[in-house]
Amino acid sequence: MIRMVVFDMAGTTVDENNVVYKTLMRAVNEKGLSVTLDEVLAEGAGKEKLQAIRSILSLKQIEDEKLAAEIFERFLILLDDAYSTQDILEQPNATSVFHALRELNIAVVLNTGYNRQTAEALVKKIGWEPGVHFDCLITASDVELNRPNPDMILLAMSQLGITDASEVAKVGDSAIDIEEGQNAGCGLSIGITTGAHTPDQLRQASPDYIIGNLIELLSIFEEADKAVAE
């Protein structure tokens, strides 16, 4: 039985037209490099954003912590500017799925590779409220080890009093989201095709399901509960 669902934000529950990865690409390329959006998505999707920059630099055979830190600081400035003007929307059916899950006493958790300041700004812009739309928000700045390590999911479980990871589902738009759920021992790790990674890229992480719309989760959890009851 699923008692908690951990949702990634950008690309999964939040529709921001890949602005974070476009901004990441811009911050990297301002340093004289030449990376494509596809490369940024492949190397950085779902990761804490400083680690994403390290991965992108490594793709170009660059290991330079000072450069990575400089790009990260510039990225945060550019992202603040982008989010101040860009329309930020929820992914289709996100709010209705949140409400449906909470009515079933299934906790809704948002987790993200963003820092807390950025994540809270996004949540506020969409109009989601803790205790109304979701139960808790866990960000990359809340834990020591980020995806694919399970720390964010384990912290959410601790905060909500859930001790059995098999009662947790993780939903995300990148392979690293799926790996995070698997590393936490989640009962279900589910990929969604609305964001960073293609179905083929998601498949490489061996998710339990790949969906195209959040509304599909309700039937998946219903079937999972029936299987447990039998």
SVG drawing of the C-alpha trace seen along z (x, -y; Angstrom):
<svg xmlns="http://www.w3.org/2000/svg" viewBox="-11 -40 51 53">
<polyline fill="none" stroke="black" stroke-width="0.4" points="0.0,0.0 1.4,-3.4 1.3,-5.9 3.5,-8.7 4.3,-9.9 7.5,-11.9 7.2,-14.2 10.0,-15.9 9.3,-19.5 10.6,-20.9 9.4,-18.8 7.3,-16.5 4.8,-18.7 6.0,-22.1 5.9,-23.3 8.6,-25.9 9.5,-25.0 13.0,-23.8 14.0,-27.3 16.3,-25.9 18.3,-23.9 18.3,-26.6 19.6,-29.0 22.2,-26.4 23.3,-26.1 23.6,-29.9 25.6,-30.2 28.1,-27.5 28.4,-28.9 29.1,-32.4 32.4,-30.9 33.4,-30.3 32.2,-26.7 29.8,-25.3 27.2,-22.9 23.9,-22.1 20.6,-21.8 20.5,-18.1 23.9,-17.7 22.7,-19.7 19.5,-17.6 21.4,-14.4 24.1,-15.2 22.3,-17.5 18.6,-16.6 17.4,-16.0 20.7,-16.7 21.5,-19.4 22.5,-22.2 26.2,-22.6 26.6,-18.9 24.9,-19.2 27.5,-21.9 30.3,-19.6 28.8,-16.8 28.5,-19.1 32.1,-20.3 33.3,-16.7 31.6,-16.0 34.1,-18.5 37.0,-17.0 37.1,-19.9 37.6,-19.4 37.7,-22.9 35.9,-23.5 36.5,-27.3 35.0,-27.5 32.0,-25.3 31.3,-27.6 31.5,-30.7 29.1,-29.2 26.7,-28.2 26.6,-31.7 25.9,-33.2 23.3,-30.5 21.4,-31.5 21.3,-35.2 20.1,-34.3 17.5,-31.9 16.1,-34.5 15.7,-36.9 14.1,-34.2 11.6,-33.2 10.7,-36.7 9.3,-37.2 8.4,-33.7 5.0,-32.1 5.3,-29.2 2.5,-26.7 1.7,-23.3 2.0,-20.2 -1.4,-19.0 -3.5,-17.6 -0.9,-18.1 -3.2,-19.9 -6.1,-17.5 -3.8,-14.5 -2.4,-16.1 -5.9,-16.6 -7.0,-13.0 -4.0,-11.5 -4.4,-13.5 -8.1,-12.6 -6.9,-8.9 -4.6,-9.8 -1.5,-9.5 1.1,-12.1 2.3,-14.4 6.0,-15.4 7.7,-17.7 11.5,-17.2 13.9,-18.9 17.5,-19.5 16.9,-23.3 17.9,-25.0 15.2,-25.9 14.9,-29.6 14.3,-28.7 11.9,-25.9 9.8,-28.0 9.6,-30.8 8.3,-28.3 5.8,-26.9 4.6,-30.3 4.3,-31.4 2.1,-28.5 0.0,-29.0 0.6,-25.7 0.4,-25.8 1.9,-23.3 -0.9,-21.5 -3.3,-22.3 -1.7,-21.0 1.3,-19.1 2.6,-17.8 6.2,-18.8 8.9,-20.2 12.4,-18.7 15.2,-20.5 18.8,-19.9 19.9,-22.3 18.2,-20.3 20.5,-17.3 24.2,-16.5 24.0,-14.0 21.8,-14.6 20.4,-12.5 20.8,-9.7 21.5,-9.2 18.2,-8.7 18.7,-11.3 15.8,-13.6 13.3,-10.8 14.6,-9.4 14.3,-12.9 10.7,-13.2 9.9,-9.8 11.3,-10.8 9.3,-14.1 6.1,-12.3 6.6,-9.3 6.9,-6.6 9.4,-3.9 8.8,-1.4 10.1,-2.6 8.0,0.0 5.0,-2.3 6.6,-5.2 6.4,-6.0 8.9,-8.3 7.8,-10.1 10.2,-12.1 11.1,-13.1 14.8,-12.0 16.7,-8.8 18.3,-10.1 14.9,-10.6 14.2,-6.9 17.6,-5.9 16.9,-8.0 13.7,-6.1 15.3,-2.8 18.2,-3.7 15.7,-4.6 14.0,-1.3 10.7,-2.8 7.9,-0.4 7.4,-2.1 9.8,-4.3 7.9,-6.0 9.2,-8.0 7.1,-10.6 7.7,-11.9 6.7,-15.6 10.2,-16.8 13.9,-16.3 14.3,-12.8 12.9,-10.8 11.1,-7.5 14.2,-5.7 16.4,-7.6 14.0,-6.9 13.8,-3.2 17.6,-2.9 17.0,-3.4 14.4,-0.5 11.4,-2.3 8.4,-0.3 6.2,-2.4 6.6,-5.2 3.6,-7.6 2.7,-10.5 0.4,-12.3 0.2,-12.5 -3.4,-11.4 -2.2,-7.9 -0.8,-7.6 -4.2,-7.1 -5.0,-3.9 -1.4,-2.6 -1.8,-3.1 -5.3,-1.6 -3.9,1.5 -1.0,1.7 -3.5,1.6 -5.6,4.4 -2.5,6.5 -1.6,6.1 -5.1,7.0 -5.1,10.2"/>
</svg>
